[in-house]
Amino acid sequence: MYKSPSVVYIHGFNSAPASFKAQQFRQAWSQLGLPAEQLLIPALHHHPKQAMHQLQEAIEQLQQPVLMGSSLGGYYATYLAQQYHLTALLINPAVRPHLLFDDFTAEQENLYTGERWLLTDTHLHALAALEVAPPQDAERFSVWLQTGDETLNYCVAEQYYSGCAVHIQQGGDHSFQRFAEHLPIFLDFVGVAPAVLHTLDLSAFE
């Protein structure tokens, strides 16, 4: 008997559930008539320790969900997938983000909520503590990269996830251009049945 999948969507740095990709994924989920309670998109705290507590609670609530992470959310998803042996779909994921924030240790502003906060060394130490060895299980990880990513060097992720299923697209940017066009592939990966997925109307995202 078919069981509807469950997903935890993990947004990126200074982002929120209101982000474009998160909202398009929620829209597709709703259009397919999938249970709303089986898609969680937590509004993550800016500090990694608190964000991790939120995500662990979401995982425990859904029990063996698929993780879907964008940018810094991809870094979080990689750690959690290794800890809980979960499947993960990663979009332009950050790799070792604690090494990338040298020029960011200053006041930050969330792009969606307007919240202002200070990025400190405690954030970086907490991020470093989440670093794990590169995953090797190709079946559990699906990694999507665009070469035009202006924020992260896609080659770093390509190398780090080399043991996984890595999909590299020319051009694009950090937001992952043409996200809606990929929804059928993404929803198939998280476990939506073909008979259900067949009803997805992509014209609603134009």
Residue frames as a rotation matrix with the C-alpha (Angstrom) as fourth column:
MET 1
0.580 0.815 0.000 0.00
0.815 -0.580 0.000 0.00
0.000 0.000 -1.000 0.00
TYR 2
-0.079 -0.619 0.782 1.34
0.570 -0.671 -0.474 3.43
0.818 0.408 0.405 -0.98
LYS 3
0.378 0.096 -0.921 2.40
0.876 -0.358 0.323 5.62
-0.298 -0.929 -0.220 1.90
SER 4
0.880 -0.027 0.475 2.72
0.188 -0.897 -0.399 9.37
0.437 0.441 -0.784 1.34
PRO 5
-0.069 -0.982 -0.174 6.30
0.758 0.062 -0.649 10.58
0.648 -0.176 0.741 1.85
SER 6
0.875 0.201 -0.441 7.34
0.446 -0.692 0.567 13.07
-0.191 -0.693 -0.695 4.48
VAL 7
0.147 -0.801 0.581 9.86
0.730 -0.308 -0.610 15.86
0.667 0.513 0.540 3.90
VAL 8
0.535 -0.128 -0.835 11.74
0.558 -0.689 0.463 18.38
-0.634 -0.713 -0.298 5.99
TYR 9
0.544 -0.336 0.769 12.74
0.611 -0.470 -0.637 21.34
0.575 0.817 -0.050 3.81
ILE 10
0.345 -0.550 -0.761 15.79
0.774 -0.293 0.562 23.16
-0.532 -0.782 0.324 5.20
HIS 11
0.943 0.075 0.324 16.27
0.260 -0.773 -0.579 26.73
0.207 0.630 -0.748 4.01
GLY 12
0.167 -0.979 0.115 19.61
0.776 0.059 -0.627 28.47
0.608 0.194 0.770 3.68
PHE 13
-0.538 -0.562 -0.628 21.56
0.829 -0.487 -0.274 31.28
-0.152 -0.668 0.728 5.32
ASN 14
-0.809 0.259 -0.527 19.48
-0.107 -0.948 -0.301 34.38
-0.578 -0.187 0.795 6.10
SER 15
-0.740 0.623 -0.252 16.51
-0.229 0.118 0.966 32.72
0.632 0.773 0.055 4.41
ALA 16
-0.626 0.641 0.444 13.11
-0.592 -0.021 -0.805 31.56
-0.507 -0.768 0.393 5.64
PRO 17
-0.442 0.556 0.704 10.10
0.502 0.804 -0.320 29.37
-0.744 0.212 -0.634 4.80
ALA 18
0.568 0.673 -0.474 8.93
0.028 -0.591 -0.806 32.28
-0.823 0.444 -0.354 2.63
SER 19
-0.456 -0.820 -0.345 11.82
-0.382 -0.170 0.909 31.69
-0.804 0.546 -0.235 0.21
PHE 20
-0.037 0.457 -0.889 10.94
-0.993 -0.119 -0.020 31.13
-0.115 0.882 0.458 -3.44
LYS 21
-0.588 -0.245 -0.771 12.02
-0.466 0.882 0.074 27.47
0.662 0.403 -0.633 -3.61
ALA 22
-0.972 0.234 0.022 10.37
0.101 0.503 -0.858 26.54
-0.212 -0.832 -0.513 -0.32
GLN 23
-0.300 0.918 -0.260 7.10
-0.502 -0.384 -0.775 28.12
-0.811 -0.102 0.576 -1.42
GLN 24
-0.083 0.235 -0.969 7.16
-0.972 0.194 0.130 26.48
0.219 0.952 0.212 -4.84
PHE 25
-0.840 -0.236 -0.489 7.82
-0.153 0.967 -0.203 23.10
0.520 -0.096 -0.849 -3.25
ARG 26
-0.795 0.605 0.037 4.96
0.038 0.111 -0.993 23.65
-0.605 -0.788 -0.111 -0.79
GLN 27
-0.137 0.759 -0.637 2.69
-0.857 -0.413 -0.308 24.70
-0.497 0.503 0.707 -3.66
ALA 28
-0.353 -0.064 -0.933 3.48
-0.720 0.656 0.227 21.51
0.598 0.752 -0.278 -5.58
TRP 29
-0.989 -0.037 -0.144 2.97
0.069 0.741 -0.668 19.42
0.131 -0.671 -0.730 -2.45
SER 30
-0.529 0.842 -0.109 -0.44
-0.241 -0.272 -0.931 20.99
-0.814 -0.466 0.347 -1.92
GLN 31
-0.138 0.462 -0.876 -1.43
-0.984 -0.166 0.068 20.69
-0.114 0.871 0.477 -5.58
LEU 32
-0.573 -0.170 -0.802 -0.79
-0.414 0.905 0.104 16.94
0.708 0.391 -0.589 -5.44
GLY 33
0.474 0.870 0.136 -3.02
-0.530 0.158 0.833 16.61
0.704 -0.467 0.536 -2.40
LEU 34
-0.189 -0.624 -0.758 -0.23
0.404 0.655 -0.639 15.34
0.895 -0.427 0.128 -0.17
PRO 35
0.583 0.488 -0.649 -0.79
0.765 -0.062 0.641 15.67
0.273 -0.871 -0.409 3.61
ALA 36
0.594 -0.312 0.742 0.22
-0.156 -0.949 -0.274 19.16
0.789 0.048 -0.612 4.73
GLU 37
0.818 -0.233 0.526 1.46
-0.550 -0.049 0.833 17.84
-0.168 -0.971 -0.168 8.07
GLN 38
0.701 -0.575 0.422 4.01
0.510 0.818 0.268 15.65
-0.499 0.027 0.866 6.29
LEU 39
0.170 -0.687 0.706 5.92
0.708 -0.413 -0.573 18.62
0.685 0.597 0.416 4.88
LEU 40
0.713 -0.018 -0.701 7.74
0.593 -0.517 0.617 20.67
-0.373 -0.856 -0.358 7.49
ILE 41
0.170 -0.657 0.735 9.62
0.603 -0.520 -0.605 23.86
0.780 0.545 0.308 6.62
PRO 42
0.411 0.002 -0.912 10.97
0.888 -0.224 0.400 25.17
-0.204 -0.974 -0.094 9.93
ALA 43
0.793 -0.225 0.566 11.82
-0.050 -0.950 -0.308 28.85
0.607 0.216 -0.764 10.33
LEU 44
0.394 -0.709 -0.585 15.35
0.799 0.579 -0.164 28.21
0.455 -0.402 0.794 11.49
HIS 45
0.880 -0.250 -0.404 17.13
0.135 -0.682 0.718 30.23
-0.455 -0.687 -0.567 14.14
HIS 46
0.771 -0.617 -0.158 20.30
-0.486 -0.410 -0.772 31.92
0.411 0.672 -0.616 12.88
HIS 47
-0.075 -0.841 0.536 22.49
-0.978 0.167 0.125 30.05
-0.195 -0.515 -0.835 15.39
PRO 48
-0.307 -0.094 -0.947 23.38
-0.617 0.777 0.123 26.53
0.725 0.622 -0.297 14.21
LYS 49
-0.995 -0.080 -0.059 22.88
-0.008 0.656 -0.754 24.96
0.099 -0.750 -0.654 17.64
GLN 50
-0.459 0.888 -0.008 19.32
-0.348 -0.188 -0.918 26.19
-0.817 -0.419 0.396 17.90
ALA 51
0.009 0.412 -0.911 18.63
-1.000 0.009 -0.006 25.43
0.006 0.911 0.412 14.24
MET 52
-0.685 -0.352 -0.637 19.84
-0.403 0.912 -0.071 21.89
0.606 0.209 -0.767 14.80
HIS 53
-0.886 0.434 0.160 17.48
0.007 0.359 -0.933 21.42
-0.463 -0.826 -0.321 17.75
GLN 54
-0.082 0.890 -0.448 14.60
-0.736 -0.357 -0.576 22.59
-0.672 0.282 0.684 15.57
LEU 55
-0.062 -0.006 -0.998 15.53
-0.922 0.384 0.055 20.18
0.383 0.923 -0.029 12.79
GLN 56
-0.937 -0.276 -0.213 15.98
-0.166 0.890 -0.424 17.25
0.307 -0.362 -0.880 15.14
GLU 57
-0.582 0.801 0.140 12.50
-0.211 0.018 -0.977 17.90
-0.785 -0.598 0.159 16.51
ALA 58
0.119 0.622 -0.774 11.10
-0.942 -0.176 -0.286 17.98
-0.315 0.763 0.565 12.97
ILE 59
-0.466 -0.383 -0.798 12.80
-0.652 0.758 0.018 14.68
0.598 0.529 -0.603 12.12
GLU 60
-0.994 0.094 0.054 11.49
0.023 0.671 -0.741 13.03
-0.106 -0.736 -0.669 15.26
GLN 61
-0.299 0.942 -0.153 8.00
-0.541 -0.299 -0.786 14.34
-0.786 -0.152 0.599 14.52
LEU 62
0.313 0.440 -0.842 7.92
-0.948 0.092 -0.305 12.88
-0.056 0.893 0.446 11.00
GLN 63
0.296 -0.295 0.908 10.02
-0.263 0.889 0.375 9.75
-0.918 -0.350 0.185 11.60
GLN 64
-0.304 -0.612 0.730 12.40
0.540 0.521 0.661 8.96
-0.785 0.595 0.172 8.73
PRO 65
0.769 0.543 -0.337 11.58
0.053 -0.580 -0.813 11.92
-0.637 0.607 -0.475 6.49
VAL 66
0.243 -0.678 0.693 13.51
0.947 0.012 -0.320 12.84
0.209 0.735 0.645 3.38
LEU 67
0.170 -0.283 -0.944 15.64
0.458 -0.825 0.330 15.94
-0.872 -0.489 -0.011 3.94
MET 68
0.422 -0.037 0.906 15.71
0.862 -0.295 -0.413 18.66
0.282 0.955 -0.093 1.31
GLY 69
0.396 -0.375 -0.838 18.35
0.566 -0.619 0.544 21.31
-0.723 -0.690 -0.033 1.89
SER 70
0.733 -0.137 0.666 19.37
0.525 -0.510 -0.682 24.44
0.433 0.849 -0.302 0.00
SER 71
0.292 -0.713 0.637 22.77
-0.291 -0.701 -0.651 26.13
0.911 0.005 -0.412 0.46
LEU 72
-0.603 -0.486 0.632 23.51
-0.734 0.029 -0.678 26.15
0.311 -0.873 -0.375 4.21
GLY 73
0.326 0.813 0.483 20.43
-0.882 0.446 -0.155 23.96
-0.342 -0.376 0.862 4.54
GLY 74
0.711 -0.157 -0.685 22.28
-0.350 0.767 -0.539 21.42
0.610 0.623 0.491 2.41
TYR 75
-0.434 -0.898 0.076 25.12
-0.420 0.127 -0.899 21.41
0.797 -0.422 -0.432 4.94
TYR 76
-0.373 0.404 0.835 22.65
-0.895 0.080 -0.438 20.85
-0.244 -0.911 0.332 7.77
ALA 77
0.674 0.717 -0.181 20.89
-0.737 0.631 -0.243 18.13
-0.060 0.297 0.953 5.76
THR 78
0.239 -0.670 -0.703 24.16
-0.369 0.607 -0.704 16.32
0.898 0.427 -0.103 5.11
TYR 79
-0.737 -0.499 0.457 24.99
-0.576 0.109 -0.810 16.20
0.355 -0.860 -0.367 8.81
LEU 80
-0.167 0.771 0.615 21.51
-0.863 0.187 -0.469 15.06
-0.476 -0.609 0.634 9.79
ALA 81
0.651 0.379 -0.658 21.28
-0.696 0.643 -0.319 12.48
0.302 0.666 0.682 7.00
GLN 82
-0.229 -0.825 -0.516 24.49
-0.315 0.564 -0.763 10.91
0.921 -0.013 -0.389 8.27
GLN 83
-0.794 -0.095 0.601 23.33
-0.604 0.015 -0.797 10.97
0.067 -0.995 -0.069 11.88
TYR 84
-0.110 0.885 0.453 19.86
-0.669 0.272 -0.692 9.55
-0.735 -0.379 0.562 11.25
HIS 85
-0.805 -0.259 0.534 20.63
0.202 0.727 0.656 7.51
-0.558 0.636 -0.533 8.11
LEU 86
0.274 0.936 -0.220 18.17
0.169 -0.272 -0.947 9.53
-0.947 0.223 -0.232 6.04
THR 87
-0.001 -0.158 0.987 17.83
0.998 0.059 0.011 10.29
-0.060 0.986 0.157 2.35
ALA 88
0.059 -0.061 -0.996 18.79
0.311 -0.947 0.077 13.82
-0.949 -0.314 -0.037 1.31
LEU 89
0.404 0.095 0.910 18.17
0.900 -0.221 -0.376 16.03
0.165 0.971 -0.175 -1.71
LEU 90
0.046 -0.545 -0.837 20.68
0.589 -0.662 0.463 18.89
-0.807 -0.514 0.291 -1.80
ILE 91
0.693 0.235 0.682 20.52
0.698 -0.456 -0.552 22.03
0.181 0.858 -0.480 -3.93
ASN 92
0.285 -0.712 0.642 23.72
0.007 -0.668 -0.744 24.08
0.959 0.216 -0.185 -4.30
PRO 93
0.871 0.142 -0.470 24.80
0.432 0.234 0.871 22.86
0.234 -0.962 0.142 -0.85
ALA 94
0.566 -0.707 0.424 27.41
-0.749 -0.656 -0.095 24.66
0.345 -0.264 -0.901 1.22
VAL 95
0.634 -0.491 -0.597 30.53
0.496 0.851 -0.174 22.66
0.594 -0.186 0.783 2.09
ARG 96
-0.180 -0.706 -0.685 32.52
0.982 -0.091 -0.164 23.61
0.054 -0.702 0.710 5.22
PRO 97
0.490 0.485 0.725 30.65
0.546 -0.819 0.179 26.94
0.680 0.308 -0.665 5.55
HIS 98
0.847 -0.196 -0.495 32.60
0.396 -0.388 0.832 27.87
-0.355 -0.900 -0.251 8.67
LEU 99
-0.202 -0.977 0.067 35.58
0.729 -0.104 0.676 28.49
-0.654 0.186 0.734 6.39
LEU 100
-0.314 0.157 0.936 33.59
0.877 -0.331 0.349 30.82
0.365 0.930 -0.034 4.12
PHE 101
0.625 0.781 0.010 32.37
0.689 -0.557 0.463 33.40
0.367 -0.283 -0.886 6.60
ASP 102
-0.290 -0.836 -0.466 35.55
0.948 -0.317 -0.022 35.40
-0.130 -0.448 0.885 7.28
ASP 103
-0.939 -0.080 0.335 34.06
0.187 -0.935 0.302 38.48
0.289 0.346 0.893 5.67
PHE 104
-0.137 0.987 0.079 30.62
0.115 -0.063 0.991 37.97
0.984 0.144 -0.105 7.20
THR 105
-0.246 0.014 -0.969 31.39
0.936 0.263 -0.234 38.26
0.252 -0.965 -0.078 10.92
ALA 106
-0.995 0.067 0.079 29.26
-0.080 -0.983 -0.168 41.35
0.066 -0.173 0.983 11.28
GLU 107
-0.401 0.915 0.055 25.62
-0.355 -0.100 -0.930 42.31
-0.845 -0.392 0.364 11.61
GLN 108
-0.965 0.153 0.215 23.35
0.264 0.548 0.794 40.28
0.004 0.822 -0.569 9.35
GLU 109
-0.428 0.895 -0.130 19.80
-0.734 -0.428 -0.527 40.75
-0.527 -0.130 0.840 8.13
ASN 110
-0.471 0.372 0.800 17.40
0.408 0.896 -0.176 37.98
-0.782 0.243 -0.574 7.21
LEU 111
-1.000 -0.027 0.007 16.30
0.018 -0.413 0.910 38.55
-0.022 0.910 0.414 3.62
TYR 112
-0.466 0.883 -0.063 12.71
0.367 0.257 0.894 37.61
0.805 0.393 -0.444 4.34
THR 113
0.284 0.619 -0.732 11.94
0.910 0.066 0.409 38.45
0.302 -0.783 -0.545 7.96
GLY 114
0.478 -0.186 0.859 14.05
-0.040 -0.981 -0.190 41.59
0.878 0.056 -0.476 8.35
GLU 115
0.968 -0.152 -0.201 15.54
0.227 0.187 0.956 40.18
-0.108 -0.970 0.216 11.57
ARG 116
0.449 -0.873 0.191 18.96
-0.477 -0.415 -0.775 41.67
0.756 0.257 -0.602 12.34
TRP 117
0.981 -0.178 0.076 21.53
0.041 0.575 0.817 39.62
-0.189 -0.798 0.572 14.20
LEU 118
0.401 -0.912 -0.082 25.28
-0.909 -0.408 0.086 39.41
-0.112 0.040 -0.993 14.79
LEU 119
0.860 -0.234 -0.453 27.32
0.031 0.910 -0.413 36.60
0.509 0.341 0.790 13.28
THR 120
0.514 -0.662 0.545 30.02
-0.853 -0.325 0.409 35.67
-0.094 -0.675 -0.732 15.81
ASP 121
-0.504 -0.803 -0.318 32.70
-0.791 0.577 -0.203 33.09
0.346 0.149 -0.926 16.38
THR 122
-0.525 0.361 0.771 30.19
-0.434 0.666 -0.607 30.97
-0.733 -0.653 -0.193 18.30
HIS 123
0.627 0.728 -0.278 28.25
-0.579 0.197 -0.791 30.54
-0.521 0.657 0.545 15.07
LEU 124
0.296 -0.598 -0.745 31.39
-0.846 0.199 -0.496 29.45
0.444 0.776 -0.447 13.23
HIS 125
-0.725 -0.563 0.396 32.45
-0.688 0.623 -0.373 27.00
-0.037 -0.543 -0.839 15.94
ALA 126
-0.087 0.793 0.604 28.96
-0.399 0.528 -0.750 25.47
-0.913 -0.306 0.270 15.95
LEU 127
0.724 0.300 -0.621 29.06
-0.676 0.135 -0.724 25.12
-0.133 0.944 0.301 12.17
ALA 128
-0.190 -0.901 -0.389 32.49
-0.880 0.332 -0.339 23.48
0.435 0.278 -0.856 12.31
ALA 129
-0.610 -0.019 0.792 31.16
-0.601 0.664 -0.446 20.93
-0.517 -0.748 -0.416 14.80
LEU 130
0.431 0.871 0.237 28.64
-0.405 0.422 -0.811 19.74
-0.806 0.253 0.534 12.17
GLU 131
0.089 -0.459 -0.884 31.27
-0.993 0.026 -0.114 18.83
0.076 0.888 -0.454 9.58
VAL 132
0.519 0.110 0.848 31.15
-0.278 0.959 0.046 15.16
-0.808 -0.260 0.529 8.62
ALA 133
-0.598 -0.745 0.295 33.09
-0.015 0.378 0.926 12.95
-0.801 0.549 -0.237 6.24
PRO 134
-0.536 0.399 -0.744 31.92
-0.843 -0.306 0.442 13.04
-0.052 0.864 0.501 2.62
PRO 135
0.234 0.694 0.680 28.97
-0.520 0.681 -0.516 10.65
-0.822 -0.233 0.520 2.15
GLN 136
-0.788 -0.587 -0.187 29.51
-0.500 0.430 0.752 7.71
-0.361 0.686 -0.632 -0.14
ASP 137
-0.509 0.675 0.535 25.99
0.488 0.738 -0.466 6.28
-0.709 0.024 -0.705 -0.42
ALA 138
-0.999 0.033 -0.034 24.87
-0.047 -0.549 0.834 7.38
0.009 0.835 0.550 -3.88
GLU 139
-0.455 0.888 -0.066 21.34
0.608 0.364 0.706 6.07
0.651 0.280 -0.705 -3.37
ARG 140
0.107 0.513 -0.852 20.71
0.981 -0.193 0.007 8.23
-0.160 -0.837 -0.524 -0.30
PHE 141
-0.121 -0.234 -0.965 22.02
0.225 -0.953 0.203 11.52
-0.967 -0.193 0.168 -1.69
SER 142
0.271 0.184 0.945 20.94
0.961 -0.103 -0.255 13.46
0.050 0.978 -0.204 -4.75
VAL 143
-0.094 -0.472 -0.877 23.01
0.486 -0.790 0.373 16.60
-0.869 -0.391 0.303 -5.27
TRP 144
0.519 0.364 0.774 22.07
0.853 -0.275 -0.443 19.35
0.051 0.890 -0.453 -7.72
LEU 145
-0.112 -0.683 -0.722 24.58
0.504 -0.665 0.551 22.03
-0.857 -0.302 0.418 -8.67
GLN 146
0.873 0.266 0.410 24.57
0.488 -0.430 -0.760 24.93
-0.026 0.863 -0.505 -11.09
THR 147
0.031 -0.992 0.126 27.91
0.995 0.018 -0.099 26.16
0.096 0.129 0.987 -12.39
GLY 148
-0.152 -0.039 0.988 26.78
0.334 -0.943 0.014 29.80
0.930 0.332 0.156 -12.36
ASP 149
0.670 0.359 -0.650 26.44
0.706 -0.037 0.708 29.81
0.230 -0.933 -0.278 -8.56
GLU 150
0.280 -0.537 0.796 27.84
0.044 -0.821 -0.569 33.21
0.959 0.195 -0.206 -7.61
THR 151
0.621 0.039 0.783 27.96
-0.736 -0.314 0.600 32.45
0.270 -0.948 -0.167 -3.88
LEU 152
0.426 -0.433 0.794 29.51
-0.377 0.713 0.591 28.98
-0.822 -0.551 0.141 -3.69
ASN 153
-0.350 -0.621 -0.702 32.09
-0.932 0.157 0.325 27.32
-0.092 0.768 -0.634 -5.93
TYR 154
0.663 0.745 -0.080 30.20
-0.749 0.656 -0.092 24.34
-0.016 0.120 0.993 -7.33
CYS 155
0.203 -0.673 -0.712 33.48
-0.395 0.609 -0.688 22.44
0.896 0.421 -0.142 -7.83
VAL 156
-0.679 -0.433 0.593 33.93
-0.693 0.111 -0.712 22.16
0.243 -0.894 -0.376 -4.05
ALA 157
0.077 0.802 0.592 30.58
-0.796 0.407 -0.448 20.41
-0.601 -0.437 0.670 -3.68
GLU 158
0.670 0.125 -0.732 31.23
-0.655 0.564 -0.503 18.31
0.350 0.816 0.459 -6.79
GLN 159
-0.294 -0.879 -0.375 34.39
-0.436 0.473 -0.766 16.96
0.850 -0.062 -0.522 -5.18
TYR 160
-0.674 0.021 0.738 32.94
-0.734 0.094 -0.673 16.55
-0.083 -0.995 -0.048 -1.68
TYR 161
0.189 0.864 0.467 29.89
-0.633 0.470 -0.614 14.59
-0.751 -0.180 0.636 -2.92
SER 162
-0.307 -0.396 -0.865 31.79
-0.950 0.182 0.254 12.65
0.057 0.900 -0.432 -5.57
GLY 163
-0.993 -0.067 0.096 30.60
-0.080 0.988 -0.133 9.32
-0.085 -0.140 -0.986 -4.13
CYS 164
-0.311 0.950 -0.008 26.96
0.186 0.052 -0.981 10.37
-0.932 -0.307 -0.193 -4.57
ALA 165
0.018 0.427 0.904 24.60
0.997 0.058 -0.047 11.06
-0.072 0.902 -0.425 -7.45
VAL 166
-0.298 -0.237 -0.925 25.72
0.282 -0.947 0.152 14.54
-0.912 -0.216 0.349 -8.50
HIS 167
0.321 0.485 0.814 23.86
0.941 -0.067 -0.332 16.48
-0.106 0.872 -0.478 -11.20
ILE 168
-0.410 -0.563 -0.718 25.69
0.408 -0.817 0.407 19.49
-0.816 -0.126 0.564 -12.64
GLN 169
0.524 0.639 0.563 23.91
0.828 -0.226 -0.514 22.02
-0.201 0.735 -0.648 -14.81
GLN 170
-0.551 -0.741 0.383 25.63
0.820 -0.566 0.086 24.72
0.152 0.362 0.920 -16.79
GLY 171
-0.503 0.306 0.809 24.77
0.006 -0.934 0.357 28.31
0.864 0.184 0.468 -15.90
GLY 172
0.419 0.750 -0.513 22.10
0.628 0.168 0.760 29.15
0.656 -0.640 -0.400 -13.37
ASP 173
-0.155 -0.472 0.868 22.92
-0.433 -0.757 -0.489 30.80
0.888 -0.452 -0.088 -10.06
HIS 174
-0.946 -0.312 0.089 22.89
-0.207 0.367 -0.907 30.23
0.250 -0.876 -0.412 -6.30
SER 175
-0.355 0.891 0.281 19.11
-0.819 -0.151 -0.554 30.42
-0.452 -0.427 0.783 -6.12
PHE 176
-0.739 -0.020 0.673 18.97
0.230 0.932 0.280 27.47
-0.633 0.362 -0.684 -8.56
GLN 177
-0.526 0.482 -0.700 17.34
-0.777 -0.607 0.167 28.75
-0.344 0.632 0.694 -11.70
ARG 178
-0.229 0.584 -0.779 14.40
-0.714 0.443 0.542 26.85
0.662 0.680 0.316 -13.23
PHE 179
-0.855 -0.100 0.508 13.64
-0.483 0.510 -0.712 25.21
-0.188 -0.854 -0.485 -9.89
ALA 180
0.035 0.980 0.197 9.99
-0.723 0.161 -0.672 24.59
-0.690 -0.119 0.714 -10.82
GLU 181
0.332 0.050 -0.942 11.01
-0.871 0.400 -0.286 22.64
0.362 0.915 0.176 -13.92
HIS 182
-0.600 -0.688 -0.409 12.79
-0.433 0.708 -0.557 20.18
0.673 -0.157 -0.723 -11.65
LEU 183
-0.251 0.550 0.797 9.86
-0.956 -0.015 -0.292 19.60
-0.148 -0.835 0.529 -9.31
PRO 184
0.745 0.560 -0.363 8.83
-0.610 0.792 -0.031 16.29
0.270 0.245 0.931 -10.95
ILE 185
0.122 -0.797 -0.591 12.36
-0.003 0.596 -0.803 14.92
0.993 0.099 0.071 -10.49
PHE 186
-0.706 -0.416 0.574 12.63
-0.502 -0.277 -0.819 16.20
0.500 -0.866 -0.013 -6.93
LEU 187
0.053 0.831 0.554 9.20
-0.992 0.110 -0.069 14.90
-0.118 -0.545 0.830 -5.91
ASP 188
0.700 0.104 -0.707 9.96
-0.345 0.916 -0.207 11.53
0.625 0.389 0.677 -7.46
PHE 189
-0.301 -0.921 -0.246 13.19
-0.081 0.282 -0.956 11.35
0.950 -0.268 -0.160 -5.45
VAL 190
-0.688 0.032 0.725 11.44
-0.708 -0.251 -0.661 12.09
0.160 -0.968 0.195 -2.15
GLY 191
-0.958 0.181 0.222 9.02
0.107 0.945 -0.309 9.24
-0.266 -0.272 -0.925 -2.82
VAL 192
-0.174 0.933 -0.315 5.86
-0.680 -0.345 -0.647 10.63
-0.713 0.101 0.694 -4.43
ALA 193
-0.139 0.190 0.972 4.15
0.367 0.921 -0.128 7.83
-0.920 0.339 -0.198 -6.36
PRO 194
-0.947 -0.277 0.162 4.20
0.234 -0.250 0.940 8.12
-0.220 0.928 0.301 -10.19
ALA 195
-0.287 0.920 0.266 0.39
0.879 0.143 0.454 7.98
0.380 0.364 -0.850 -10.32
VAL 196
0.498 0.400 -0.769 0.21
0.727 -0.676 0.119 10.98
-0.472 -0.619 -0.628 -7.99
LEU 197
-0.324 -0.766 -0.556 3.10
0.248 -0.636 0.731 12.83
-0.913 0.099 0.396 -9.59
HIS 198
-0.652 0.107 0.750 1.46
0.757 0.140 0.638 12.49
-0.037 0.984 -0.172 -13.00
THR 199
0.386 0.917 0.099 -1.19
0.913 -0.395 0.102 15.01
0.133 0.051 -0.990 -11.93
LEU 200
-0.079 -0.480 -0.873 1.32
0.581 -0.734 0.351 17.83
-0.810 -0.479 0.337 -11.29
ASP 201
0.690 0.370 0.622 0.50
0.719 -0.448 -0.532 20.87
0.082 0.814 -0.575 -13.41
LEU 202
-0.251 -0.919 -0.303 3.70
0.904 -0.334 0.265 22.83
-0.345 -0.208 0.915 -13.99
SER 203
-0.249 0.210 0.946 1.81
0.620 -0.715 0.322 25.59
0.744 0.667 0.047 -15.78
ALA 204
0.788 0.578 -0.213 0.76
0.503 -0.403 0.764 26.80
0.356 -0.709 -0.608 -12.32
PHE 205
0.399 -0.738 -0.544 4.39
0.646 -0.195 0.738 27.82
-0.651 -0.646 0.399 -11.70
GLU 206
-0.159 -0.453 0.877 4.85
0.957 -0.289 0.025 29.94
0.242 0.844 0.480 -14.81
